Amino acid sequence: MDEGAAWTEDSSARFIELGAIYAPFREDIAGAVLGLIPAETDEGFLAVELGTGTGWLSAAILERFPRARVLGLDGSPAMLRMTAETLGRYSDRVDLQRFRLEDPDRLASLAGRARCVVSSLVIHHLDGTGKRALYREVRERLEPGGALLIADIVAPASERERRYVAERYDGMVRRRSLAVNGNLEAYRRFLDDEWNWFRYPDPMDKPSTIPEHLRWLQEAGLTGVNVFWQRAGHAVYGGYAPL
């Protein structure tokens, strides 16, 4: 993906249109996150999503937990508009706000503590220092026992792994394009857009390795730190605030 040094509204428009194919494992991510949120389905609690995108993950949380509320944060006006549309039926349980992931006061709008903070395909825009600071900040904003659950691309540990996950990622998008649209047009656009980071690294993307993430989460004081799902260079990982 060649977008220069920053995510743009053109990037947002493209992902709104094709994100369900460019990220072909949303069902797996949602299943992992929903299963790991420390709440019963009838509990009321606050979930925070960092980078709502089109709102699909927040929608899954609000559907599974009918008494939950969501604070959705994103830096893109287009994404926030799309999230508002996606979450229209849940509007009385949703607060959407614009934020900048890089800002040190990015969670200033969070009143009180959250039961969970979730994020999908966003955290890799921070460098290692930024991720460590974010994990510490989130830890202080969680209820006792609350969860930080992140789905993101992760850096390969070797060149052999990079080649392997690049092939796997291409193959998943190809199959998704056929399954959703019955043709390979979206897959061809994925290739033309050079969206596969493992083939076309972009300077604005700074994924870290899984061992780095796990170490930073533990340093932040989270417990039960682990990788809960992993496929084609993408993973769901996180941990819990001590009780």
DRENDO-1510 file (C-alpha; in Angstrom, 1 decimal, always signed):
<recs>
REC; n; res; u; v; w
REC; 1; MET; +0.0; +0.0; +0.0 .
REC; 2; ASP; +1.6; +3.3; -1.1 .
REC; 3; GLU; +0.1; +6.1; +0.9 .
REC; 4; GLY; +3.2; +8.0; +1.8 .
REC; 5; ALA; +3.8; +8.9; +5.4 .
REC; 6; ALA; +0.2; +8.9; +6.8 .
REC; 7; TRP; -3.2; +7.4; +6.6 .
REC; 8; THR; -5.5; +9.6; +4.5 .
REC; 9; GLU; -9.2; +9.9; +3.9 .
REC; 10; ASP; -8.6; +8.1; +0.6 .
REC; 11; SER; -7.2; +5.2; +2.6 .
REC; 12; SER; -10.3; +5.3; +4.7 .
REC; 13; ALA; -12.6; +5.2; +1.7 .
REC; 14; ARG; -10.7; +2.3; +0.2 .
REC; 15; PHE; -10.9; +0.3; +3.4 .
REC; 16; ILE; -14.6; +1.1; +3.9 .
REC; 17; GLU; -15.2; -0.3; +0.5 .
REC; 18; LEU; -12.9; -3.3; +0.6 .
REC; 19; GLY; -11.9; -3.9; +4.2 .
REC; 20; ALA; -14.0; -7.0; +4.6 .
REC; 21; ILE; -11.9; -8.6; +1.9 .
REC; 22; TYR; -8.5; -7.0; +2.6 .
REC; 23; ALA; -8.9; -8.2; +6.2 .
REC; 24; PRO; -10.4; -11.6; +5.5 .
REC; 25; PHE; -10.5; -12.9; +9.0 .
REC; 26; ARG; -12.9; -10.6; +10.8 .
REC; 27; GLU; -15.1; -13.4; +12.0 .
REC; 28; ASP; -12.1; -15.1; +13.6 .
REC; 29; ILE; -11.0; -11.9; +15.3 .
REC; 30; ALA; -14.5; -11.1; +16.6 .
REC; 31; GLY; -14.9; -14.7; +17.9 .
REC; 32; ALA; -11.6; -14.4; +19.8 .
REC; 33; VAL; -12.3; -11.0; +21.2 .
REC; 34; LEU; -15.9; -11.8; +22.3 .
REC; 35; GLY; -14.8; -15.0; +23.9 .
REC; 36; LEU; -12.1; -13.2; +25.9 .
REC; 37; ILE; -14.0; -10.2; +27.2 .
REC; 38; PRO; -14.3; -10.8; +31.0 .
REC; 39; ALA; -18.1; -10.3; +31.2 .
REC; 40; GLU; -21.3; -12.3; +31.2 .
REC; 41; THR; -23.7; -11.6; +28.4 .
REC; 42; ASP; -26.2; -9.9; +30.7 .
REC; 43; GLU; -23.7; -7.6; +32.4 .
REC; 44; GLY; -23.5; -3.8; +31.8 .
REC; 45; PHE; -20.0; -2.5; +31.2 .
REC; 46; LEU; -18.0; +0.0; +29.1 .
REC; 47; ALA; -15.9; -1.2; +26.2 .
REC; 48; VAL; -13.5; +1.2; +24.4 .
REC; 49; GLU; -12.4; +0.6; +20.8 .
REC; 50; LEU; -9.3; +2.3; +19.6 .
REC; 51; GLY; -9.7; +2.8; +15.9 .
REC; 52; THR; -13.3; +1.8; +15.1 .
REC; 53; GLY; -12.8; +1.6; +11.3 .
REC; 54; THR; -16.2; +0.7; +10.0 .
REC; 55; GLY; -17.5; -0.3; +13.4 .
REC; 56; TRP; -17.8; -4.0; +12.8 .
REC; 57; LEU; -16.0; -5.0; +16.0 .
REC; 58; SER; -18.0; -2.6; +18.2 .
REC; 59; ALA; -21.2; -3.9; +16.6 .
REC; 60; ALA; -20.2; -7.5; +17.5 .
REC; 61; ILE; -19.6; -6.4; +21.1 .
REC; 62; LEU; -22.9; -4.6; +21.4 .
REC; 63; GLU; -24.8; -7.5; +19.8 .
REC; 64; ARG; -23.3; -10.1; +22.2 .
REC; 65; PHE; -23.6; -7.9; +25.3 .
REC; 66; PRO; -27.0; -6.1; +25.1 .
REC; 67; ARG; -26.3; -4.0; +28.2 .
REC; 68; ALA; -22.7; -2.9; +27.2 .
REC; 69; ARG; -21.8; +0.6; +26.1 .
REC; 70; VAL; -19.0; +1.5; +23.7 .
REC; 71; LEU; -16.8; +4.5; +23.5 .
REC; 72; GLY; -15.5; +4.4; +19.9 .
REC; 73; LEU; -12.4; +6.4; +18.9 .
REC; 74; ASP; -11.0; +7.0; +15.5 .
REC; 75; GLY; -8.9; +9.6; +13.7 .
REC; 76; SER; -10.8; +9.5; +10.5 .
REC; 77; PRO; -14.0; +11.5; +10.0 .
REC; 78; ALA; -15.0; +9.1; +7.2 .
REC; 79; MET; -14.5; +6.1; +9.5 .
REC; 80; LEU; -16.5; +7.7; +12.3 .
REC; 81; ARG; -19.3; +8.4; +9.9 .
REC; 82; MET; -19.3; +4.8; +8.7 .
REC; 83; THR; -19.1; +3.6; +12.3 .
REC; 84; ALA; -22.2; +5.7; +13.2 .
REC; 85; GLU; -24.0; +4.1; +10.3 .
REC; 86; THR; -23.0; +0.6; +11.3 .
REC; 87; LEU; -24.0; +1.1; +14.9 .
REC; 88; GLY; -27.2; +3.0; +14.2 .
REC; 89; ARG; -29.4; +0.5; +15.9 .
REC; 90; TYR; -27.3; +0.7; +19.0 .
REC; 91; SER; -26.9; +4.5; +19.0 .
REC; 92; ASP; -28.2; +4.9; +22.6 .
REC; 93; ARG; -25.3; +2.8; +23.8 .
REC; 94; VAL; -22.6; +4.4; +21.7 .
REC; 95; ASP; -20.4; +7.5; +22.1 .
REC; 96; LEU; -18.1; +8.2; +19.1 .
REC; 97; GLN; -15.2; +10.6; +19.3 .
REC; 98; ARG; -12.3; +11.6; +17.2 .
REC; 99; PHE; -8.8; +11.0; +18.6 .
REC; 100; ARG; -5.2; +10.8; +17.5 .
REC; 101; LEU; -3.5; +7.5; +18.4 .
REC; 102; GLU; -0.2; +9.3; +18.8 .
REC; 103; ASP; -1.4; +11.8; +21.3 .
REC; 104; PRO; -0.3; +11.2; +24.9 .
REC; 105; ASP; -3.8; +12.2; +26.1 .
REC; 106; ARG; -5.6; +9.9; +23.6 .
REC; 107; LEU; -7.8; +8.4; +26.4 .
REC; 108; ALA; -8.7; +11.7; +28.0 .
REC; 109; SER; -12.3; +11.3; +27.0 .
REC; 110; LEU; -12.7; +8.1; +29.0 .
REC; 111; ALA; -14.5; +8.8; +32.2 .
REC; 112; GLY; -13.9; +6.1; +34.9 .
REC; 113; ARG; -12.5; +2.7; +34.0 .
REC; 114; ALA; -13.3; +0.3; +31.1 .
REC; 115; ARG; -14.1; -3.4; +31.4 .
REC; 116; CYS; -12.2; -3.9; +28.1 .
REC; 117; VAL; -10.2; -1.9; +25.6 .
REC; 118; VAL; -10.1; -3.5; +22.1 .
REC; 119; SER; -8.5; -2.6; +18.8 .
REC; 120; SER; -8.2; -4.1; +15.4 .
REC; 121; LEU; -5.5; -3.2; +12.8 .
REC; 122; VAL; -4.5; +0.1; +14.4 .
REC; 123; ILE; -1.7; -0.3; +17.0 .
REC; 124; HIS; +0.9; -1.1; +14.3 .
REC; 125; HIS; +0.9; +2.6; +13.5 .
REC; 126; LEU; +2.8; +3.2; +16.7 .
REC; 127; ASP; +6.5; +2.5; +17.1 .
REC; 128; GLY; +7.8; +0.3; +19.9 .
REC; 129; THR; +8.1; +3.2; +22.4 .
REC; 130; GLY; +4.5; +4.3; +21.5 .
REC; 131; LYS; +3.1; +0.8; +22.0 .
REC; 132; ARG; +4.8; +0.4; +25.4 .
REC; 133; ALA; +3.4; +3.8; +26.5 .
REC; 134; LEU; -0.1; +2.9; +25.3 .
REC; 135; TYR; -0.1; -0.5; +27.1 .
REC; 136; ARG; +0.8; +1.3; +30.4 .
REC; 137; GLU; -1.9; +3.9; +29.8 .
REC; 138; VAL; -4.6; +1.3; +29.0 .
REC; 139; ARG; -3.6; -0.7; +32.1 .
REC; 140; GLU; -4.4; +2.3; +34.3 .
REC; 141; ARG; -7.8; +2.8; +32.6 .
REC; 142; LEU; -9.0; -0.8; +33.1 .
REC; 143; GLU; -11.3; -2.1; +35.8 .
REC; 144; PRO; -9.7; -4.8; +38.0 .
REC; 145; GLY; -9.8; -7.9; +35.9 .
REC; 146; GLY; -10.4; -5.9; +32.7 .
REC; 147; ALA; -8.9; -6.8; +29.4 .
REC; 148; LEU; -6.8; -5.2; +26.7 .
REC; 149; LEU; -7.4; -7.2; +23.5 .
REC; 150; ILE; -5.6; -6.3; +20.3 .
REC; 151; ALA; -5.9; -7.7; +16.8 .
REC; 152; ASP; -3.1; -6.5; +14.5 .
REC; 153; ILE; -0.4; -7.4; +12.1 .
REC; 154; VAL; +2.8; -8.6; +13.7 .
REC; 155; ALA; +6.3; -8.4; +12.4 .
REC; 156; PRO; +7.9; -11.7; +11.3 .
REC; 157; ALA; +10.9; -13.0; +13.2 .
REC; 158; SER; +12.8; -14.0; +10.0 .
REC; 159; GLU; +12.9; -13.6; +6.3 .
REC; 160; ARG; +11.6; -17.1; +5.8 .
REC; 161; GLU; +8.6; -16.3; +8.0 .
REC; 162; ARG; +8.0; -13.1; +6.1 .
REC; 163; ARG; +7.8; -14.9; +2.8 .
REC; 164; TYR; +5.5; -17.6; +4.3 .
REC; 165; VAL; +3.0; -15.2; +5.8 .
REC; 166; ALA; +3.0; -13.0; +2.6 .
REC; 167; GLU; +1.9; -16.1; +0.6 .
REC; 168; ARG; -0.7; -17.0; +3.2 .
REC; 169; TYR; -2.1; -13.5; +3.4 .
REC; 170; ASP; -2.4; -13.3; -0.4 .
REC; 171; GLY; -4.2; -16.7; -0.5 .
REC; 172; MET; -6.7; -15.7; +2.2 .
REC; 173; VAL; -7.6; -12.5; +0.4 .
REC; 174; ARG; -8.0; -14.4; -2.9 .
REC; 175; ARG; -10.3; -16.9; -1.4 .
REC; 176; ARG; -12.3; -14.2; +0.4 .
REC; 177; SER; -12.7; -12.3; -2.9 .
REC; 178; LEU; -14.2; -15.4; -4.5 .
REC; 179; ALA; -16.4; -16.2; -1.5 .
REC; 180; VAL; -17.9; -12.7; -1.1 .
REC; 181; ASN; -18.0; -11.4; -4.7 .
REC; 182; GLY; -17.8; -14.6; -6.8 .
REC; 183; ASN; -14.9; -13.1; -8.7 .
REC; 184; LEU; -11.3; -12.0; -8.2 .
REC; 185; GLU; -11.7; -8.3; -8.8 .
REC; 186; ALA; -11.2; -7.3; -5.2 .
REC; 187; TYR; -8.2; -9.6; -5.0 .
REC; 188; ARG; -6.7; -7.9; -8.0 .
REC; 189; ARG; -7.3; -4.5; -6.4 .
REC; 190; PHE; -5.6; -5.8; -3.2 .
REC; 191; LEU; -2.5; -6.7; -5.4 .
REC; 192; ASP; -2.6; -3.4; -7.3 .
REC; 193; ASP; -2.9; -1.4; -4.0 .
REC; 194; GLU; +0.2; -3.3; -2.7 .
REC; 195; TRP; -1.8; -3.7; +0.6 .
REC; 196; ASN; +0.1; -6.8; +1.7 .
REC; 197; TRP; +2.6; -5.3; +4.2 .
REC; 198; PHE; +4.7; -8.4; +4.2 .
REC; 199; ARG; +5.4; -7.8; +0.5 .
REC; 200; TYR; +5.3; -4.1; +0.5 .
REC; 201; PRO; +6.4; -2.5; +3.8 .
REC; 202; ASP; +5.0; +1.0; +4.3 .
REC; 203; PRO; +6.9; +3.5; +6.4 .
REC; 204; MET; +3.8; +4.5; +8.4 .
REC; 205; ASP; +3.4; +0.9; +9.5 .
REC; 206; LYS; +5.6; -0.2; +12.4 .
REC; 207; PRO; +4.5; -3.7; +13.4 .
REC; 208; SER; +6.4; -5.4; +16.2 .
REC; 209; THR; +7.1; -9.1; +16.9 .
REC; 210; ILE; +4.9; -11.2; +19.2 .
REC; 211; PRO; +7.7; -11.6; +21.8 .
REC; 212; GLU; +8.0; -7.8; +22.0 .
REC; 213; HIS; +4.3; -7.3; +22.4 .
REC; 214; LEU; +4.1; -9.9; +25.2 .
REC; 215; ARG; +7.0; -8.4; +27.0 .
REC; 216; TRP; +5.6; -4.9; +26.9 .
REC; 217; LEU; +2.2; -6.1; +28.1 .
REC; 218; GLN; +3.8; -7.8; +31.0 .
REC; 219; GLU; +5.9; -4.8; +31.8 .
REC; 220; ALA; +2.7; -2.7; +31.9 .
REC; 221; GLY; +1.5; -4.9; +34.7 .
REC; 222; LEU; -1.1; -7.0; +32.8 .
REC; 223; THR; -1.6; -10.7; +33.7 .
REC; 224; GLY; -2.6; -13.7; +31.6 .
REC; 225; VAL; -0.7; -12.2; +28.7 .
REC; 226; ASN; -0.8; -14.4; +25.7 .
REC; 227; VAL; -1.4; -14.8; +22.0 .
REC; 228; PHE; -5.0; -16.1; +21.6 .
REC; 229; TRP; -5.2; -16.4; +17.8 .
REC; 230; GLN; -2.8; -16.1; +15.0 .
REC; 231; ARG; -2.9; -16.5; +11.2 .
REC; 232; ALA; -1.1; -15.1; +8.1 .
REC; 233; GLY; +0.9; -12.6; +10.0 .
REC; 234; HIS; -2.0; -11.3; +12.1 .
REC; 235; ALA; -2.7; -12.1; +15.7 .
REC; 236; VAL; -5.0; -11.4; +18.6 .
REC; 237; TYR; -3.1; -10.9; +21.8 .
REC; 238; GLY; -3.5; -9.1; +25.1 .
REC; 239; GLY; -3.8; -9.5; +28.9 .
REC; 240; TYR; -5.8; -8.6; +31.9 .
REC; 241; ALA; -5.5; -6.0; +34.7 .
REC; 242; PRO; -4.9; -7.7; +38.1 .
REC; 243; LEU; -7.9; -8.3; +40.3 .
</recs>
